[in-house]
Amino acid sequence: MNAREISVSEAKMLRKMVEQLRDDELMSLIEAIEGAKRIFVGGAGRSLLSMKGFAMRLMQTEHETYLVGEVTTPAIHEGDLLIVGSGSGKTEVTLAVVKKARSHGAKTAVLTQHPDSPIANECDVVVTVPGTPADDPSDDETDRYGKTNQPGNYAEAALTLTLDGVVGELMFRRGQDFRTVRKMHANLE
């Protein structure tokens, strides 16, 4: 087994995962984004890495977006939306941020593998991102290796793909294309 084979196996598993996403949950998130005055994005660990990319894509599609914890992030208020990612749905720092946002009247959303988790129970919108697929008798050695040794990769990549789909639909609804992203892309690089 080599790196290319492992990558192909991950792509195959990720397709199985994102095909299980629920359209009604995604629509609830899209509607929350469209109705928000400002959007705040957060998470912790590897989930935060995916959420940072999402925050950038929201900004590039002309949504007023802030990353929780940055020094230039303003106060959250009623009419705003906090979107967090948490694979476990139990990350204490993320749960605290959700509770704080709600206490200020903001709407909250989470993308998680555990829709009955503490964070999900605190949020207005929950998008269930399927976990690593179970072992299957048809799995080859590479599939088994990835599921056993790299399950975090699947969760992070599935979260990123899910969020890319959300941004894609938002762009479609707004009649946006690559020119919008290009106009908003950082130019102080």
PyMOL commands that set and color helices and strands:
alter all, ss='L'
color gray80, all
select helices_A, chain A and resi 3-18+23-35+45-60+92-103+118-122+141-149+151-174+178-184
alter helices_A, ss='H'
color red, helices_A
select strands_A, chain A and resi 39-43+65-67+81-85+107-112+125-128
alter strands_A, ss='S'
color yellow, strands_A
deselect
rebuild
show_as cartoon
